[in-house]
């Protein structure tokens, strides 16, 4: 998928603004430049950053209500996918985006990026277990296996929330492997970037 095709999807199917696309473009350029010296994303994915990273992240806006004064936590955000993309999309000053990342190199990049591009997101360094996480949505991409995500949600997040996880081919198999104590409602949504990938959405009740 070309960059132009991704821009069209973001504008006309996912309701990103033109200004937000310019900001995402600047974000991508910063990732590519920073990646020359630090391992933010796999070098093999740089040439298709728009569909492999941006669009994959951006599709999550379909499952998040930004209109209410809620909050979102991205666990293991890395270079900012999906959290930075979602923060750029967000137009509600009362909706809070928090990015959790333990790598000091990546934290410094995210802090620099948010300041330079005026992105409204809070960067939370160190291990996620060192924070009291109080949020309505938890998103993640290439962070942990599904059972570990659920354990983190049960033990570290204090309120009921929606867990939204980008998964590849392993999604269905990981759900099958969950033990009998898994009693949460969930859905599997198709990814728009790959026919083999899924978006796992689980309602975690407290």
Secondary structure, DSSP 4 states (H G I P E B T S, - for coil): --HHHHHHHHHHTS---HHHHHHHHHHHHHHHHHTTTS-SS-GGGGGGHIIIIIIHHHGGGGG---SSS-EEEEET-TTTTTHHHHHHH---TTSEEEEE---HHHHHHHHHHHHHHT---EEE-S-GGGS-B--SEEEEESSS-HHHHHHHHHHHB-S-EEEEEEE-TTHHHHHHTS-TT----EEEEE-SS-TT-EEEEEEE--
